[in-house]
Amino acid sequence: MKELVESGHRVVEVNVEDLPLHCPPGKQVGFNGHPRVFLSIEQKGEIVCPYCGTLYRLKEGLRAREH
């Protein structure tokens, strides 16, 4: 995962290895004070966390493996 900031919003670039995707990512359990939620990024290539507003984008050129 690669973290960026665009227009004042947190954007995280996701690799296929990061799937299944969840927010907060990795071991950041206390990140933004919300519970871990799994996010389905495979179909559209990006998704916004409903709790904290972080935008997750599948890295350009990558295709998610089917689960």
C-alpha positions as CSV (number, residue, x, y, z in Angstrom):
1,M,0.0,0.0,0.0
2,K,1.1,3.5,-0.8
3,E,-0.4,6.4,1.1
4,L,-1.0,9.8,-0.6
5,V,-3.0,13.0,0.0
6,E,-5.1,14.5,-2.7
7,S,-7.2,17.7,-2.2
8,G,-6.8,17.3,1.6
9,H,-8.1,13.7,1.6
10,R,-6.3,10.5,2.4
11,V,-5.8,8.2,-0.6
12,V,-4.3,4.8,-0.4
13,E,-3.0,2.9,-3.4
14,V,-3.7,-0.8,-3.1
15,N,-1.8,-3.7,-4.6
16,V,-3.4,-7.1,-5.3
17,E,-1.4,-8.5,-2.4
18,D,-3.3,-6.2,0.0
19,L,-6.6,-8.0,-0.7
20,P,-8.9,-8.6,0.9
21,L,-9.0,-4.9,1.6
22,H,-10.0,-3.5,5.0
23,C,-9.9,-0.2,6.8
24,P,-8.1,0.6,8.9
25,P,-5.2,-1.1,7.0
26,G,-2.7,-3.4,8.5
27,K,-2.2,-3.1,12.2
28,Q,-3.6,0.4,12.6
29,V,-6.6,-0.8,14.7
30,G,-7.0,2.6,16.3
31,F,-6.8,4.6,13.1
32,N,-9.5,7.3,13.0
33,G,-11.3,5.5,15.9
34,H,-13.5,3.2,13.8
35,P,-13.9,-0.5,13.7
36,R,-12.3,-2.7,11.0
37,V,-14.5,-2.8,7.9
38,F,-13.9,-4.9,4.8
39,L,-14.2,-3.0,1.5
40,S,-14.9,-4.5,-1.9
41,I,-12.6,-2.8,-4.4
42,E,-12.4,-5.5,-7.1
43,Q,-15.3,-4.4,-9.4
44,K,-14.8,-0.6,-9.6
45,G,-11.1,-0.3,-8.8
46,E,-11.7,2.2,-6.0
47,I,-13.8,2.6,-2.9
48,V,-14.3,5.1,0.0
49,C,-14.4,3.9,3.6
50,P,-17.8,4.8,5.0
51,Y,-16.3,5.6,8.4
52,C,-13.3,7.8,7.7
53,G,-13.6,8.8,4.1
54,T,-10.3,7.4,3.0
55,L,-10.2,6.6,-0.7
56,Y,-8.7,3.3,-1.7
57,R,-7.6,2.8,-5.3
58,L,-6.4,-0.4,-6.9
59,K,-3.0,0.3,-8.4
60,E,-3.3,1.2,-12.1
61,G,-2.7,-1.7,-14.4
62,L,-3.5,-4.4,-11.8
63,R,-6.4,-6.8,-11.9
64,A,-7.7,-8.3,-8.7
65,R,-7.8,-12.0,-8.5
66,E,-11.2,-13.5,-8.1
67,H,-12.1,-14.8,-4.6
